[in-house]
Amino acid sequence: MPETPVFLREQSQPDKPGSADAGVPTRAQAARPPHRVVIVGGGAGGLELATELGRKHGRQHVTLVDSHMLHIWKPTLHEAAAGTVDVQQEGLSYLMLASLSHFNFVLGSMQGVDRARRIVHVGAVSGLTGQPLLPERDIAYDTLVVAVGSTSNFFGTPGAREHAITLDTPESAEQFRLTMLQAMVKVDQAKAGDPQAKLNIAIVGGGATGVELAAELREASRLVAAYELSNFDPRRDLAIRIIEGAPRILAGLPERLSRAAQRRLESLDIAIESGCLVSEVTQDSVHTKDGRTFPADLCMWAAGIKGPDVLGNLDLPRNRAGQLEVDARLQTEDPHILAFGDCAAAPRPDGKVVPARAQAAHQEASYLRRRLSARITGKPEPSGDFVYKDRGSLVALGRERGVGSLMGALLGRGFFVSGTIARWMYASLHLLHHRTVLGFSRTVSLALARLLTRRTHPRVKLH
């Protein structure tokens, strides 16, 4: 009989003795049961951790759990929402990555954890038409690593959950893209009878996600209009507005970046309402606490993040944002459960927490790799705490422009970059992530394949 697909197994299975797979145990390791590391969440940090541990120790030690079949680098979701990136082409198969890097993959979402028995409860999976595909399963662990990322924080704003779209998942990005595309077609058709017809998009939140989305939408609308939307003028008929509660956009980054980004957005005719707190979201408008109302045929919510609700099922301390509280070694109060990335509130020496950024998740994954390798091999764990090093920030402002501040932690001040150079640097971060999970040669092949594919496909996704 053929071997059961790894994502259907109820718990990780060891490699066959004598196989040429990575991670074949030594005699000393074979004398004791394998230390089972289960990583829940295949985002940037979780996947990198599973990949590196799997290559070094093998699938008898490493299992990755995720509710999706494809890995999408989350910083590209704003491009997926605009249609300039195709989610299906951009995604990497977890099954393929598990085979390449020798870890187990289990499809499903974490429903809870039995900490006494050290078991993760994974929920059932349904097919596209709702038919049962996979049953509920239990995955045994010796060390559990929670890396489930974050979800949008609506801060209790009335109507936001019902009427705003988020960029939490590839599905929500695709929902926004399709809704925007249909709305543009309707406006194009309505122009014949109503010259004042317009599409209004409101983006709540002027952080990196909101700013990047606004610039990408402006460029994408121009590309879409070129495909037979003869009555639709992207500048005249598409109004994009960012509504930010802080005094300036990109409030968490150096002020010089904020000023440069604002100039770029204003040159794209994108309105910016700063110092403006949202009080309610309705089906066709956004209301603010100072009494103003902005039209919104589409509302994107990018105003903040919180830990996913499932973290409440772990019965572990969380902060006000719903993130798991961890110590300086990324450990919860349960020594068998570690957490990192957006779902964890990791302390810094200055009393602040590690920011929810991809570079932080990458650094935390590297730190945990050393700790978990020691647990797997039965050696003493490294004694040092995790120390976050700010390498700077990069913000994409369309396909050809960007702004950034580099090496802030090394120089004591940011090294400012902008324009095409900043955009190339931004794109290189994605390639570095791919190199970690795919290796150098496969990353080069993938980059070349995508470059050639763009010559035979529309520059924006239309279907």
Beta strands, then each sheet from edge to edge (+ up, - down):
strand 1: 37-40
strand 2: 62-66
strand 3: 70-71
strand 4: 92-93
strand 5: 104-107
strand 6: 110-114
strand 7: 119-122
strand 8: 125-126
strand 9: 132-134
strand 10: 137-140
strand 11: 143-146
strand 12: 151-152
strand 13: 199-204
strand 14: 238-243
strand 15: 270-273
strand 16: 278-281
strand 17: 285-288
strand 18: 293-295
strand 19: 298-301
strand 20: 305-306
strand 21: 324-325
strand 22: 337-339
strand 23: 344-345
strand 24: 392-396
strand 25: 402-406
strand 26: 415-418
sheet 1: 5+ 2+ 1+ 11+ 22+
sheet 2: 3+ 4-
sheet 3: 6+ 7- 10+
sheet 4: 8+ 9-
sheet 5: 12+ 20-
sheet 6: 15+ 14+ 13+ 19+
sheet 7: 16+ 17- 18+
sheet 8: 21+ 23+
sheet 9: 24+ 25- 26+
end
